[in-house]
Amino acid sequence: MELISRTQGTALVLTVSGRIDHAHASAFEAALAPHLQRCTASGTPLVLDFSGVDFISSVGLRVLMLAAKQVKQQQGKLALAALTPIVHEVFQVSRFNLVLKVLASVDQAVLALAS
């Protein structure tokens, strides 16, 4: 699992790659934590680019659920973008597409969070 950050428009885009499973979920959670702290009402919107994520397990979904809960409490803005087909299917089956804002591309996510 790898996480690379960049700024696009007013949002911080975190490009995630690899697997988010039992072996990597803790590292993902730790890498995500400082960015979540800055994702507040007056802070920076956060887009997670999942175009490079080839697998996510229930442990990875739990990390995302906790992240969504934290951002909501902080009144921040969080979106996921560019899910791979297998990850998209996991999100649909688990109904996580109803828990998190999921958009087809990073550009769409950045625009959605700007408003």
N, CA, C and O atoms as CSV, one atom per row, in Angstrom:
chain,resi,resn,atom,element,x,y,z
A,1,MET,N,N,0.850,-1.169,0.000
A,1,MET,CA,C,0.000,0.000,0.000
A,1,MET,C,C,0.896,1.231,0.000
A,1,MET,O,O,1.839,1.334,0.785
A,2,GLU,N,N,0.588,2.148,-0.881
A,2,GLU,CA,C,1.349,3.386,-0.997
A,2,GLU,C,C,0.382,4.562,-1.072
A,2,GLU,O,O,-0.709,4.444,-1.629
A,3,LEU,N,N,0.793,5.704,-0.501
A,3,LEU,CA,C,-0.045,6.896,-0.472
A,3,LEU,C,C,0.805,8.088,-0.907
A,3,LEU,O,O,1.827,8.386,-0.289
A,4,ILE,N,N,0.377,8.769,-1.976
A,4,ILE,CA,C,1.092,9.933,-2.495
A,4,ILE,C,C,0.122,11.108,-2.493
A,4,ILE,O,O,-1.018,10.971,-2.936
A,5,SER,N,N,0.567,12.267,-1.996
A,5,SER,CA,C,-0.324,13.430,-1.913
A,5,SER,C,C,0.063,14.503,-2.916
A,5,SER,O,O,1.231,14.679,-3.264
A,6,ARG,N,N,-0.975,15.220,-3.371
A,6,ARG,CA,C,-0.775,16.376,-4.239
A,6,ARG,C,C,-1.976,17.293,-4.066
A,6,ARG,O,O,-3.031,16.858,-3.603
A,7,THR,N,N,-1.823,18.541,-4.432
A,7,THR,CA,C,-2.923,19.494,-4.379
A,7,THR,C,C,-3.512,19.649,-5.769
A,7,THR,O,O,-2.784,19.764,-6.755
A,8,GLN,N,N,-4.834,19.650,-5.838
A,8,GLN,CA,C,-5.534,19.900,-7.096
A,8,GLN,C,C,-6.686,20.830,-6.774
A,8,GLN,O,O,-7.600,20.472,-6.031
A,9,GLY,N,N,-6.635,22.014,-7.335
A,9,GLY,CA,C,-7.641,23.020,-7.008
A,9,GLY,C,C,-7.540,23.346,-5.527
A,9,GLY,O,O,-6.458,23.653,-5.025
A,10,THR,N,N,-8.663,23.278,-4.832
A,10,THR,CA,C,-8.661,23.571,-3.400
A,10,THR,C,C,-8.550,22.301,-2.559
A,10,THR,O,O,-8.530,22.366,-1.330
A,11,ALA,N,N,-8.479,21.147,-3.222
A,11,ALA,CA,C,-8.482,19.872,-2.501
A,11,ALA,C,C,-7.094,19.249,-2.413
A,11,ALA,O,O,-6.213,19.509,-3.232
A,12,LEU,N,N,-6.936,18.429,-1.401
A,12,LEU,CA,C,-5.757,17.579,-1.282
A,12,LEU,C,C,-6.156,16.226,-1.843
A,12,LEU,O,O,-7.134,15.629,-1.393
A,13,VAL,N,N,-5.410,15.742,-2.817
A,13,VAL,CA,C,-5.681,14.447,-3.434
A,13,VAL,C,C,-4.636,13.459,-2.943
A,13,VAL,O,O,-3.433,13.669,-3.101
A,14,LEU,N,N,-5.116,12.386,-2.350
A,14,LEU,CA,C,-4.232,11.313,-1.902
A,14,LEU,C,C,-4.424,10.140,-2.855
A,14,LEU,O,O,-5.500,9.546,-2.916
A,15,THR,N,N,-3.378,9.816,-3.590
A,15,THR,CA,C,-3.421,8.688,-4.510
A,15,THR,C,C,-2.980,7.450,-3.752
A,15,THR,O,O,-1.851,7.368,-3.267
A,16,VAL,N,N,-3.884,6.495,-3.658
A,16,VAL,CA,C,-3.641,5.269,-2.911
A,16,VAL,C,C,-3.412,4.155,-3.930
A,16,VAL,O,O,-4.127,4.059,-4.928
A,17,SER,N,N,-2.413,3.319,-3.672
A,17,SER,CA,C,-2.181,2.197,-4.579
A,17,SER,C,C,-1.852,0.938,-3.791
A,17,SER,O,O,-1.365,0.991,-2.661
A,18,GLY,N,N,-2.131,-0.188,-4.419
A,18,GLY,CA,C,-1.870,-1.473,-3.782
A,18,GLY,C,C,-3.124,-2.061,-3.167
A,18,GLY,O,O,-4.248,-1.751,-3.564
A,19,ARG,N,N,-2.895,-2.919,-2.185
A,19,ARG,CA,C,-3.989,-3.606,-1.491
A,19,ARG,C,C,-4.240,-2.952,-0.139
A,19,ARG,O,O,-3.302,-2.560,0.555
A,20,ILE,N,N,-5.496,-2.840,0.223
A,20,ILE,CA,C,-5.848,-2.375,1.563
A,20,ILE,C,C,-6.540,-3.561,2.230
A,20,ILE,O,O,-7.766,-3.681,2.227
A,21,ASP,N,N,-5.721,-4.418,2.792
A,21,ASP,CA,C,-6.203,-5.635,3.427
A,21,ASP,C,C,-5.666,-5.701,4.854
A,21,ASP,O,O,-5.124,-4.722,5.366
A,22,HIS,N,N,-5.818,-6.842,5.483
A,22,HIS,CA,C,-5.401,-6.998,6.878
A,22,HIS,C,C,-3.919,-6.619,7.073
A,22,HIS,O,O,-3.559,-6.016,8.084
A,23,ALA,N,N,-3.086,-6.970,6.123
A,23,ALA,CA,C,-1.655,-6.698,6.240
A,23,ALA,C,C,-1.307,-5.218,6.069
A,23,ALA,O,O,-0.267,-4.771,6.551
A,24,HIS,N,N,-2.171,-4.447,5.384
A,24,HIS,CA,C,-1.841,-3.062,5.060
A,24,HIS,C,C,-2.790,-2.017,5.645
A,24,HIS,O,O,-2.529,-0.820,5.526
A,25,ALA,N,N,-3.865,-2.437,6.261
A,25,ALA,CA,C,-4.873,-1.489,6.751
A,25,ALA,C,C,-4.320,-0.557,7.829
A,25,ALA,O,O,-4.653,0.628,7.848
A,26,SER,N,N,-3.497,-1.069,8.710
A,26,SER,CA,C,-2.927,-0.225,9.772
A,26,SER,C,C,-2.030,0.860,9.190
A,26,SER,O,O,-2.061,2.007,9.636
A,27,ALA,N,N,-1.235,0.492,8.197
A,27,ALA,CA,C,-0.356,1.477,7.550
A,27,ALA,C,C,-1.194,2.529,6.818
A,27,ALA,O,O,-0.868,3.716,6.842
A,28,PHE,N,N,-2.267,2.090,6.173
A,28,PHE,CA,C,-3.171,3.017,5.486
A,28,PHE,C,C,-3.807,3.980,6.486
A,28,PHE,O,O,-3.862,5.186,6.245
A,29,GLU,N,N,-4.280,3.447,7.597
A,29,GLU,CA,C,-4.909,4.270,8.632
A,29,GLU,C,C,-3.927,5.293,9.187
A,29,GLU,O,O,-4.280,6.457,9.377
A,30,ALA,N,N,-2.701,4.865,9.446
A,30,ALA,CA,C,-1.677,5.767,9.991
A,30,ALA,C,C,-1.296,6.845,8.982
A,30,ALA,O,O,-1.100,8.002,9.354
A,31,ALA,N,N,-1.190,6.472,7.708
A,31,ALA,CA,C,-0.824,7.444,6.678
A,31,ALA,C,C,-1.954,8.446,6.437
A,31,ALA,O,O,-1.700,9.604,6.104
A,32,LEU,N,N,-3.184,8.006,6.602
A,32,LEU,CA,C,-4.348,8.845,6.376
A,32,LEU,C,C,-4.618,9.816,7.531
A,32,LEU,O,O,-5.141,10.909,7.314
A,33,ALA,N,N,-4.268,9.423,8.737
A,33,ALA,CA,C,-4.614,10.173,9.956
A,33,ALA,C,C,-4.251,11.661,9.922
A,33,ALA,O,O,-5.119,12.484,10.212
A,34,PRO,N,N,-3.030,12.046,9.587
A,34,PRO,CA,C,-2.715,13.492,9.617
A,34,PRO,C,C,-3.520,14.299,8.593
A,34,PRO,O,O,-3.824,15.470,8.824
A,35,HIS,N,N,-3.859,13.684,7.481
A,35,HIS,CA,C,-4.658,14.371,6.463
A,35,HIS,C,C,-6.102,14.539,6.925
A,35,HIS,O,O,-6.738,15.552,6.634
A,36,LEU,N,N,-6.612,13.555,7.636
A,36,LEU,CA,C,-7.973,13.638,8.168
A,36,LEU,C,C,-8.095,14.747,9.201
A,36,LEU,O,O,-9.132,15.405,9.286
A,37,GLN,N,N,-7.053,14.956,9.979
A,37,GLN,CA,C,-7.085,16.009,11.000
A,37,GLN,C,C,-7.258,17.383,10.378
A,37,GLN,O,O,-7.858,18.269,10.987
A,38,ARG,N,N,-6.740,17.571,9.171
A,38,ARG,CA,C,-6.841,18.867,8.493
A,38,ARG,C,C,-8.106,18.985,7.643
A,38,ARG,O,O,-8.368,20.037,7.060
A,39,CYS,N,N,-8.877,17.924,7.574
A,39,CYS,CA,C,-10.104,17.908,6.771
A,39,CYS,C,C,-11.275,18.363,7.642
A,39,CYS,O,O,-12.070,17.552,8.117
A,40,THR,N,N,-11.359,19.678,7.839
A,40,THR,CA,C,-12.368,20.283,8.700
A,40,THR,C,C,-13.211,21.273,7.884
A,40,THR,O,O,-12.966,21.473,6.694
A,41,ALA,N,N,-14.193,21.881,8.530
A,41,ALA,CA,C,-15.057,22.853,7.849
A,41,ALA,C,C,-14.239,23.986,7.239
A,41,ALA,O,O,-14.543,24.444,6.137
A,42,SER,N,N,-13.219,24.437,7.931
A,42,SER,CA,C,-12.387,25.526,7.409
A,42,SER,C,C,-11.073,25.010,6.826
A,42,SER,O,O,-10.217,25.797,6.423
A,43,GLY,N,N,-10.918,23.704,6.782
A,43,GLY,CA,C,-9.688,23.100,6.296
A,43,GLY,C,C,-9.777,22.691,4.834
A,43,GLY,O,O,-10.569,23.227,4.059
A,44,THR,N,N,-8.949,21.733,4.490
A,44,THR,CA,C,-8.804,21.299,3.110
A,44,THR,C,C,-9.689,20.090,2.792
A,44,THR,O,O,-9.628,19.083,3.497
A,45,PRO,N,N,-10.510,20.175,1.739
A,45,PRO,CA,C,-11.259,18.999,1.301
A,45,PRO,C,C,-10.283,17.891,0.884
A,45,PRO,O,O,-9.177,18.170,0.422
A,46,LEU,N,N,-10.699,16.654,1.049
A,46,LEU,CA,C,-9.822,15.515,0.815
A,46,LEU,C,C,-10.443,14.563,-0.198
A,46,LEU,O,O,-11.585,14.132,-0.041
A,47,VAL,N,N,-9.680,14.240,-1.239
A,47,VAL,CA,C,-10.090,13.278,-2.250
A,47,VAL,C,C,-9.135,12.097,-2.184
A,47,VAL,O,O,-7.917,12.261,-2.249
A,48,LEU,N,N,-9.707,10.902,-2.053
A,48,LEU,CA,C,-8.910,9.683,-2.087
A,48,LEU,C,C,-9.032,9.092,-3.485
A,48,LEU,O,O,-10.102,8.630,-3.882
A,49,ASP,N,N,-7.930,9.108,-4.228
A,49,ASP,CA,C,-7.874,8.566,-5.585
A,49,ASP,C,C,-7.564,7.080,-5.474
A,49,ASP,O,O,-6.438,6.698,-5.156
A,50,PHE,N,N,-8.560,6.245,-5.735
A,50,PHE,CA,C,-8.425,4.796,-5.595
A,50,PHE,C,C,-8.138,4.102,-6.926
A,50,PHE,O,O,-8.322,2.890,-7.038
A,51,SER,N,N,-7.696,4.843,-7.925
A,51,SER,CA,C,-7.439,4.243,-9.238
A,51,SER,C,C,-6.359,3.164,-9.191
A,51,SER,O,O,-6.301,2.306,-10.071
A,52,GLY,N,N,-5.507,3.203,-8.172
A,52,GLY,CA,C,-4.440,2.217,-8.056
A,52,GLY,C,C,-4.689,1.148,-7.010
A,52,GLY,O,O,-3.807,0.333,-6.736
A,53,VAL,N,N,-5.885,1.139,-6.416
A,53,VAL,CA,C,-6.213,0.147,-5.386
A,53,VAL,C,C,-6.815,-1.069,-6.082
A,53,VAL,O,O,-7.877,-0.983,-6.699
A,54,ASP,N,N,-6.122,-2.204,-5.976
A,54,ASP,CA,C,-6.611,-3.399,-6.664
A,54,ASP,C,C,-7.399,-4.342,-5.764
A,54,ASP,O,O,-7.946,-5.335,-6.243
A,55,PHE,N,N,-7.464,-4.042,-4.453
A,55,PHE,CA,C,-8.246,-4.879,-3.538
A,55,PHE,C,C,-8.466,-4.128,-2.237
A,55,PHE,O,O,-7.571,-3.430,-1.760
A,56,ILE,N,N,-9.659,-4.270,-1.658
A,56,ILE,CA,C,-9.934,-3.736,-0.329
A,56,ILE,C,C,-10.751,-4.774,0.435
A,56,ILE,O,O,-11.730,-5.313,-0.080
A,57,SER,N,N,-10.336,-5.042,1.662
A,57,SER,CA,C,-11.034,-6.017,2.503
A,57,SER,C,C,-11.927,-5.280,3.498
A,57,SER,O,O,-11.991,-4.050,3.507
A,58,SER,N,N,-12.605,-6.045,4.321
A,58,SER,CA,C,-13.478,-5.451,5.329
A,58,SER,C,C,-12.682,-4.593,6.311
A,58,SER,O,O,-13.206,-3.614,6.843
A,59,VAL,N,N,-11.436,-4.947,6.552
A,59,VAL,CA,C,-10.593,-4.148,7.452
A,59,VAL,C,C,-10.302,-2.789,6.814
A,59,VAL,O,O,-10.276,-1.771,7.506
A,60,GLY,N,N,-10.086,-2.769,5.516
A,60,GLY,CA,C,-9.890,-1.509,4.800
A,60,GLY,C,C,-11.150,-0.672,4.780
A,60,GLY,O,O,-11.094,0.550,4.915
A,61,LEU,N,N,-12.299,-1.332,4.609
A,61,LEU,CA,C,-13.572,-0.612,4.648
A,61,LEU,C,C,-13.798,0.014,6.017
A,61,LEU,O,O,-14.350,1.109,6.122
A,62,ARG,N,N,-13.375,-0.676,7.052
A,62,ARG,CA,C,-13.514,-0.138,8.412
A,62,ARG,C,C,-12.704,1.150,8.556
A,62,ARG,O,O,-13.174,2.113,9.162
A,63,VAL,N,N,-11.495,1.172,8.003
A,63,VAL,CA,C,-10.672,2.387,8.053
A,63,VAL,C,C,-11.405,3.534,7.363
A,63,VAL,O,O,-11.418,4.657,7.866
A,64,LEU,N,N,-12.011,3.254,6.217
A,64,LEU,CA,C,-12.747,4.292,5.498
A,64,LEU,C,C,-13.988,4.743,6.261
A,64,LEU,O,O,-14.322,5.928,6.259
A,65,MET,N,N,-14.667,3.810,6.908
A,65,MET,CA,C,-15.845,4.165,7.693
A,65,MET,C,C,-15.461,5.097,8.852
A,65,MET,O,O,-16.142,6.092,9.104
A,66,LEU,N,N,-14.389,4.775,9.541
A,66,LEU,CA,C,-13.921,5.630,10.639
A,66,LEU,C,C,-13.472,6.990,10.123
A,66,LEU,O,O,-13.701,8.009,10.774
A,67,ALA,N,N,-12.834,7.010,8.953
A,67,ALA,CA,C,-12.410,8.277,8.347
A,67,ALA,C,C,-13.630,9.133,8.007
A,67,ALA,O,O,-13.644,10.334,8.277
A,68,ALA,N,N,-14.649,8.517,7.417
A,68,ALA,CA,C,-15.866,9.255,7.073
A,68,ALA,C,C,-16.542,9.818,8.315
A,68,ALA,O,O,-17.027,10.949,8.310
A,69,LYS,N,N,-16.569,9.029,9.366
A,69,LYS,CA,C,-17.173,9.477,10.626
A,69,LYS,C,C,-16.413,10.664,11.206
A,69,LYS,O,O,-17.018,11.640,11.649
A,70,GLN,N,N,-15.072,10.577,11.202
A,70,GLN,CA,C,-14.253,11.673,11.730
A,70,GLN,C,C,-14.463,12.947,10.925
A,70,GLN,O,O,-14.649,14.018,11.502
A,71,VAL,N,N,-14.435,12.845,9.611
A,71,VAL,CA,C,-14.598,14.020,8.751
A,71,VAL,C,C,-15.986,14.629,8.938
A,71,VAL,O,O,-16.130,15.852,8.955
A,72,LYS,N,N,-16.993,13.796,9.076
A,72,LYS,CA,C,-18.351,14.305,9.296
A,72,LYS,C,C,-18.425,15.075,10.608
A,72,LYS,O,O,-19.024,16.150,10.658
A,73,GLN,N,N,-17.828,14.545,11.667
A,73,GLN,CA,C,-17.819,15.229,12.965
A,73,GLN,C,C,-17.085,16.566,12.882
A,73,GLN,O,O,-17.442,17.522,13.569
A,74,GLN,N,N,-16.067,16.624,12.044
A,74,GLN,CA,C,-15.272,17.848,11.880
A,74,GLN,C,C,-15.889,18.789,10.842
A,74,GLN,O,O,-15.374,19.881,10.602
A,75,GLN,N,N,-16.983,18.362,10.236
A,75,GLN,CA,C,-17.675,19.123,9.192
A,75,GLN,C,C,-16.795,19.363,7.979
A,75,GLN,O,O,-16.909,20.388,7.306
A,76,GLY,N,N,-15.914,18.406,7.707
A,76,GLY,CA,C,-15.052,18.488,6.540
A,76,GLY,C,C,-15.691,17.841,5.328
A,76,GLY,O,O,-16.837,17.394,5.375
A,77,LYS,N,N,-14.935,17.797,4.239
A,77,LYS,CA,C,-15.424,17.224,2.985
A,77,LYS,C,C,-14.455,16.133,2.530
A,77,LYS,O,O,-13.247,16.351,2.435
A,78,LEU,N,N,-15.016,14.953,2.251
A,78,LEU,CA,C,-14.230,13.794,1.836
A,78,LEU,C,C,-14.947,13.091,0.693
A,78,LEU,O,O,-16.165,12.920,0.724
A,79,ALA,N,N,-14.182,12.687,-0.316
A,79,ALA,CA,C,-14.744,11.910,-1.426
A,79,ALA,C,C,-13.719,10.896,-1.900
A,79,ALA,O,O,-12.511,11.087,-1.755
A,80,LEU,N,N,-14.227,9.823,-2.467
A,80,LEU,CA,C,-13.393,8.822,-3.120
A,80,LEU,C,C,-13.606,8.945,-4.615
A,80,LEU,O,O,-14.683,9.328,-5.072
A,81,ALA,N,N,-12.569,8.617,-5.373
A,81,ALA,CA,C,-12.665,8.756,-6.820
A,81,ALA,C,C,-11.947,7.620,-7.531
A,81,ALA,O,O,-11.009,7.017,-7.009
A,82,ALA,N,N,-12.421,7.353,-8.740
A,82,ALA,CA,C,-11.757,6.449,-9.676
A,82,ALA,C,C,-11.559,5.041,-9.120
A,82,ALA,O,O,-10.465,4.482,-9.195
A,83,LEU,N,N,-12.623,4.478,-8.566
A,83,LEU,CA,C,-12.527,3.115,-8.038
A,83,LEU,C,C,-12.282,2.133,-9.173
A,83,LEU,O,O,-12.879,2.249,-10.243
A,84,THR,N,N,-11.407,1.171,-8.939
A,84,THR,CA,C,-11.196,0.104,-9.908
A,84,THR,C,C,-12.443,-0.776,-9.918
A,84,THR,O,O,-13.209,-0.755,-8.954
A,85,PRO,N,N,-12.664,-1.543,-10.972
A,85,PRO,CA,C,-13.889,-2.353,-11.051
A,85,PRO,C,C,-14.107,-3.279,-9.848
A,85,PRO,O,O,-15.230,-3.382,-9.355
A,86,ILE,N,N,-13.079,-3.940,-9.376
A,86,ILE,CA,C,-13.241,-4.861,-8.245
A,86,ILE,C,C,-13.571,-4.099,-6.963
A,86,ILE,O,O,-14.409,-4.541,-6.177
A,87,VAL,N,N,-12.927,-2.973,-6.751
A,87,VAL,CA,C,-13.209,-2.162,-5.559
A,87,VAL,C,C,-14.602,-1.554,-5.665
A,87,VAL,O,O,-15.325,-1.471,-4.672
A,88,HIS,N,N,-14.974,-1.131,-6.860
A,88,HIS,CA,C,-16.315,-0.595,-7.075
A,88,HIS,C,C,-17.376,-1.649,-6.728
A,88,HIS,O,O,-18.391,-1.340,-6.104
A,89,GLU,N,N,-17.126,-2.875,-7.134
A,89,GLU,CA,C,-18.060,-3.959,-6.823
A,89,GLU,C,C,-18.163,-4.193,-5.317
A,89,GLU,O,O,-19.257,-4.403,-4.794
A,90,VAL,N,N,-17.023,-4.158,-4.618
A,90,VAL,CA,C,-17.022,-4.313,-3.157
A,90,VAL,C,C,-17.838,-3.189,-2.518
A,90,VAL,O,O,-18.600,-3.431,-1.582
A,91,PHE,N,N,-17.683,-1.977,-3.015
A,91,PHE,CA,C,-18.429,-0.840,-2.476
A,91,PHE,C,C,-19.927,-1.004,-2.704
A,91,PHE,O,O,-20.724,-0.683,-1.823
A,92,GLN,N,N,-20.316,-1.498,-3.869
A,92,GLN,CA,C,-21.739,-1.686,-4.148
A,92,GLN,C,C,-22.332,-2.788,-3.279
A,92,GLN,O,O,-23.407,-2.616,-2.705
A,93,VAL,N,N,-21.635,-3.921,-3.178
A,93,VAL,CA,C,-22.140,-5.042,-2.390
A,93,VAL,C,C,-22.241,-4.671,-0.911
A,93,VAL,O,O,-23.213,-5.023,-0.243
A,94,SER,N,N,-21.240,-3.962,-0.406
A,94,SER,CA,C,-21.221,-3.576,1.011
A,94,SER,C,C,-22.019,-2.301,1.281
A,94,SER,O,O,-22.216,-1.912,2.432
A,95,ARG,N,N,-22.477,-1.654,0.200
A,95,ARG,CA,C,-23.253,-0.411,0.280
A,95,ARG,C,C,-22.433,0.769,0.796
A,95,ARG,O,O,-22.993,1.743,1.298
A,96,PHE,N,N,-21.116,0.683,0.676
A,96,PHE,CA,C,-20.256,1.785,1.083
A,96,PHE,C,C,-20.394,2.974,0.150
A,96,PHE,O,O,-20.020,4.091,0.508
A,97,ASN,N,N,-20.924,2.746,-1.038
A,97,ASN,CA,C,-21.183,3.872,-1.935
A,97,ASN,C,C,-22.279,4.777,-1.374
A,97,ASN,O,O,-22.470,5.891,-1.861
A,98,LEU,N,N,-23.004,4.305,-0.347
A,98,LEU,CA,C,-23.996,5.137,0.331
A,98,LEU,C,C,-23.412,5.837,1.558
A,98,LEU,O,O,-23.964,6.828,2.036
A,99,VAL,N,N,-22.295,5.315,2.062
A,99,VAL,CA,C,-21.635,5.871,3.246
A,99,VAL,C,C,-20.696,7.010,2.851
A,99,VAL,O,O,-20.594,8.019,3.548
A,100,LEU,N,N,-20.025,6.832,1.736
A,100,LEU,CA,C,-19.038,7.799,1.259
A,100,LEU,C,C,-19.441,8.363,-0.092
A,100,LEU,O,O,-20.114,7.696,-0.878
A,101,LYS,N,N,-19.030,9.584,-0.354
A,101,LYS,CA,C,-19.254,10.182,-1.673
A,101,LYS,C,C,-18.240,9.542,-2.624
A,101,LYS,O,O,-17.032,9.655,-2.418
A,102,VAL,N,N,-18.736,8.873,-3.660
A,102,VAL,CA,C,-17.883,8.185,-4.624
A,102,VAL,C,C,-18.158,8.762,-6.003
A,102,VAL,O,O,-19.298,8.789,-6.466
A,103,LEU,N,N,-17.085,9.226,-6.657
A,103,LEU,CA,C,-17.229,9.817,-7.987
A,103,LEU,C,C,-16.326,9.086,-8.981
A,103,LEU,O,O,-15.366,8.418,-8.595
A,104,ALA,N,N,-16.650,9.224,-10.254
A,104,ALA,CA,C,-15.962,8.465,-11.296
A,104,ALA,C,C,-14.514,8.900,-11.512
A,104,ALA,O,O,-13.668,8.079,-11.867
A,105,SER,N,N,-14.222,10.181,-11.302
A,105,SER,CA,C,-12.861,10.670,-11.555
A,105,SER,C,C,-12.421,11.637,-10.457
A,105,SER,O,O,-13.237,12.171,-9.705
A,106,VAL,N,N,-11.138,11.838,-10.392
A,106,VAL,CA,C,-10.574,12.794,-9.430
A,106,VAL,C,C,-11.069,14.201,-9.751
A,106,VAL,O,O,-11.414,14.962,-8.848
A,107,ASP,N,N,-11.103,14.545,-11.032
A,107,ASP,CA,C,-11.582,15.876,-11.426
A,107,ASP,C,C,-13.014,16.116,-10.946
A,107,ASP,O,O,-13.326,17.191,-10.432
A,108,GLN,N,N,-13.881,15.117,-11.113
A,108,GLN,CA,C,-15.266,15.248,-10.649
A,108,GLN,C,C,-15.331,15.388,-9.136
A,108,GLN,O,O,-16.131,16.165,-8.616
A,109,ALA,N,N,-14.493,14.642,-8.431
A,109,ALA,CA,C,-14.476,14.710,-6.972
A,109,ALA,C,C,-14.013,16.072,-6.490
A,109,ALA,O,O,-14.603,16.637,-5.568
A,110,VAL,N,N,-12.970,16.602,-7.098
A,110,VAL,CA,C,-12.461,17.924,-6.711
A,110,VAL,C,C,-13.539,18.979,-6.945
A,110,VAL,O,O,-13.749,19.848,-6.099
A,111,LEU,N,N,-14.215,18.910,-8.077
A,111,LEU,CA,C,-15.296,19.869,-8.371
A,111,LEU,C,C,-16.447,19.731,-7.385
A,111,LEU,O,O,-16.999,20.734,-6.933
A,112,ALA,N,N,-16.814,18.495,-7.047
A,112,ALA,CA,C,-17.925,18.264,-6.122
A,112,ALA,C,C,-17.617,18.813,-4.743
A,112,ALA,O,O,-18.509,19.334,-4.074
A,113,LEU,N,N,-16.386,18.706,-4.312
A,113,LEU,CA,C,-16.017,19.188,-2.971
A,113,LEU,C,C,-15.782,20.693,-2.931
A,113,LEU,O,O,-15.766,21.297,-1.858
A,114,ALA,N,N,-15.600,21.297,-4.103
A,114,ALA,CA,C,-15.370,22.752,-4.150
A,114,ALA,C,C,-16.649,23.530,-3.886
A,114,ALA,O,O,-16.592,24.692,-3.485
A,115,SER,N,N,-17.793,22.913,-4.104
A,115,SER,CA,C,-19.055,23.644,-3.931
A,115,SER,C,C,-19.591,23.513,-2.526
A,115,SER,O,O,-20.645,24.066,-2.213
